[in-house]
Amino acid sequence: MPDRWSDVDEGELDAHMLVSTGHLPADTDVQALLEEGHARYRSLGDGVVADYIPALACASPEWFGAAIVGTRGGVFQVGDARHEFSIQSVSKPFVFALVVDSLGADEARRRLGVNSTGLPFNSVMAIELGDDRTINPMVNAGAIATTSLVPGDTADDKWRFVLRGLSRFAGRALAIDDEVYASEMSSNRRNQGIAHLLDSYDRMYFDPDAATDVYTRQCSVRVSATDLAVMGATLADGGVNPVTGERVVAASTCRRVLAVLATAGLYEHSGDWLYDVGLPGKSGVSGGIVTIAPGKGAVGTFSPPLDVAGNSVRGQRLTRFLSDRLGLNLFASQPEHERG
Ligand code: GLN
């Protein structure tokens, strides 16, 4: 939408932007609530471990970890919070953030689209339905297009940029899971098809096979629930990693990325998620979810059994519990006269 609100000078608006305020509750309360929520949902048996990528089928349905990282740098963990798994679709918002930061928010929207699809994560229909054939960067088509826009002349340059960027978000040097990468490369003809379809509409900005390869590597990066919480907390902290103090992306980038997450982060269940949790979040098929409370911090969860849309069952329940009990829901308010 190039001429959308063309009378508005976004740079001018950004320069005068004010933000809402507030912090997480006291450290001891945060840790206690994290443990209470974990105990509450640990024995929940619903959901199925993904197996369409063969290497993911080995995950134990019992694994369950979570972490909260505050914008003041506090790190709270429970259960398998340090267990590593492949990041999968939770990489999408972070690579999108890197691309928005290097291209600018308007150009990224023009080339990638930012509207919700209401359709599954690997939808081909979503491409066909949109008038300008853009989707949004949280579903596979838009995410592969996003990866194709990553700075770099070769696939290796783009991959290095992605790995370095994700590592800066996490505050440590991340690495690829070679087994998951090889396994997905042997079974990702659908993503290759999506990339070629986008290419036929001039919505792929690099060789489609090479872009799908870099995207598949990006999805195979190993992280823990704690890493996801640090990465999310960077988006919650105006683009500065609250643990390392490093600026990773601009504050204006974070705002845009979180808006897209709110509409599409949990695929076709994004509306239900927002209704229950009231925060932008992003799920992945290996069982991770990252949820961002702007200005306050982020929650990272990991539990492999998924619901029909591919979102972790225990992760969604625990995040909802934490959003309510930590006072994170962006849409919640209380009448002024009832406030203490
Ligand atoms: N790498 C996976 C895919 O492209 C990511 C999907 C997901 O996590 N939902 O199919």
Residues whose N, C-alpha, C, O or C-beta is under 5 A from the ligand:
A	BS01	LIG	Q88 S89 F121 N140 C219 S283 G284 V285 G310
